[in-house]
């Protein structure tokens, strides 16, 4: 990255590098630093990414908040989805995302790093750039899937989107506003389920 570029933009090269280092992986999961894995025994491969499951969890005819100004299709098939994320009351949340290995994803990641976007003064930087691409380009929107918050992006304190026992991740977005990041982290760290030994001792796999 060029000098002076905000560190948040490094998430995109990091995703690219994950593909390079793990050619066996079909999907790459991005987590911001303020996300905690809560239910380690719950595999994404069967809980979300299996086509029959994803078909049921995709939000259809859904109009996100924020500046996206799009509505999800009622007929999209799981095999056509290359990017998965959740939305909240602000719209797209790029803190937790899943990318399928594909030429489409390569194109998205390359365009996402366009210097034009990096130079903008958007408040949410890379997230606003993603919103812009999805809003302006059908080729990106048609291969994007949105799921409900608790399926992928439950929050530590967000009303109906609050984390519930059994949810996969908890996201501490906005905890800095009231200076409660440390206390919230300690609270959820004590409640998380440990990683099963079979995952710690076995060969790394990407089902």
HELIX and SHEET records of a PDB file:
HELIX    1   1 UNK A    7  UNK A    9  5                                   3    
HELIX    2   2 UNK A   10  UNK A   21  1                                  12    
HELIX    3   3 UNK A   44  UNK A   44  1                                   1    
HELIX    4   4 UNK A   45  UNK A   49  3                                   5    
HELIX    5   5 UNK A   51  UNK A   57  1                                   7    
HELIX    6   6 UNK A   78  UNK A   80  5                                   3    
HELIX    7   7 UNK A  103  UNK A  112  1                                  10    
HELIX    8   8 UNK A  115  UNK A  118  1                                   4    
HELIX    9   9 UNK A  126  UNK A  136  1                                  11    
HELIX   10  10 UNK A  138  UNK A  141  1                                   4    
HELIX   11  11 UNK A  149  UNK A  152  1                                   4    
HELIX   12  12 UNK A  159  UNK A  161  5                                   3    
HELIX   13  13 UNK A  175  UNK A  178  5                                   4    
HELIX   14  14 UNK A  181  UNK A  191  1                                  11    
HELIX   15  15 UNK A  197  UNK A  201  1                                   5    
SHEET    1   A 4 UNK A  27  UNK A  31  0                                        
SHEET    2   A 4 UNK A  91  UNK A 100 -1                                        
SHEET    3   A 4 UNK A  83  UNK A  88 -1                                        
SHEET    4   A 4 UNK A 144  UNK A 147  1                                        
SHEET    1   B 3 UNK A  35  UNK A  37  0                                        
SHEET    2   B 3 UNK A 169  UNK A 171 -1                                        
SHEET    3   B 3 UNK A 154  UNK A 155  1                                        
END                                                                             
